[in-house]
Amino acid sequence: MSVRVRYAPSPTGLQHIGGIRTALFNYFFAKSSGGKFILRVEDTDRERYSDESLDDLYQTLDWLGIKWDEGPVVGGPYGPYIQSERFDIYKKYAEQLVKEGKAYYCYCTPERLEKLREEQVKSKSEYQGYDRHCANLTDEERAEYERQGIKPVIRLKVPTEGKTTFHDVIMGDITRKNKDISPDPILLKSDGFPTYHLANVIDDHLMGITHIMRAQEWIPSGPLHVLLYQAFGWDVPTYCHLPMVMGKDGQKLSKRHGSTAVREFREKGYLPEAIINYVTLVGWSLDGSTEFLSKEQLEKCFKMENIHKNPGKFDYKKLDWFNSQYIRMADDERIASLMTPYLVNAGFVSNPPTEEENDKIRKLVKPAKERMKVISDIVELSRFLFVDEPVEDESMYVAKGSDLEKTKAALEDGGRILFSMLRKGKKDEEIEEALMKLSQDLEIKVNGVFQPIRVAITNSQVSLPLFDSISLLGLDEAERRLERALRMIKEK
């Protein structure tokens, strides 16, 4: 059996981490199995649908380098792959179930259903849901409803006795009593729109989907879908419900934890390979220890059996670490091109940059790689090169464990040592050793010398490496800034 899996998002919002994790698991399982990855757009929720969401879906997958074998744009033998273009198919199969006595037309008005719900809540009835009022209408009763112009919905006949079981690769057998399944749910609405359950089952069958990999939140729908497969006489695909994606607090990942939309991570300057690598490890592992895996490696080694049963925790700091490592491994020219838009938007360079500015950007890459967690960090890391905003708060110069008097001495003596040795062409290691000796003489930690010098030259406590900063700025300008800071502190 050739593996066929699908990612079937609803374009009602931006692609988020949980959804993309589902897409990645499906994609890598298909590739490692020599199968097909299908993209299907489930756009029947027209109230929440947006073109922006659909565009974001395509752009996100393109940015990640995830190409679908069949689906919108690329086509395929089982199209169309957009549900709003398949309404005739859903109507045909829903009416087939009615003819076979496995579903029926329901003429209950919204007002009646609302009254029914209120009565059930008020009476605290054990039975909640539709009361099957239209399940056994006579031909005369149906004709009267039709005469009144009431457009019916189509409901599935759910058995009231027995149990329904389906097997999940991760969770094992899952069984539910039929009486606990939503009573006779709507399959086809009165306006011709299918419900999620009907469209999902029909599409998965007609598109030959062999494995359904989706979030565990869909487990409650499993028994109902199995009943639908059985009603049609179709084989049930293999189910694999994926572990939830949680925040570090153990709650489902949401905006309160931080960014969840992939677009936001992209805008901040995360690399696609870092997102792919880290997100795939949230709920899956190769061997429990391997952390760095390229997209190409995952396309070969991904196995469904290695998916975890327990929820995966999304750690933003861990993602930052992954991204910083991928930035360091990336080609310098690529990083320069990725940094440029941020520098342009900050007003630091022209749009497009001049050749002189491009040369400056290229020189920035090597030292920036050592400091950036995300590409957008370049704005604050390099600000001192483009904007001179001296730090006037003397406390910013004072490192932990030092004081203002020792900081003045560190700036004065450290500055003299630093620039004297630089002008003599001494190596960085020799200068560091001399400054460390000064910290011992002043009886302060090494940072008590380096921090005030760094703040004086870069106007920030967080910056590019000190010697790189001086090289980029120029010896004369760097020395001028240090002397300015020393004067300012002495006047306090």
Disulfide bonds with the S-S distance in Angstrom:
none
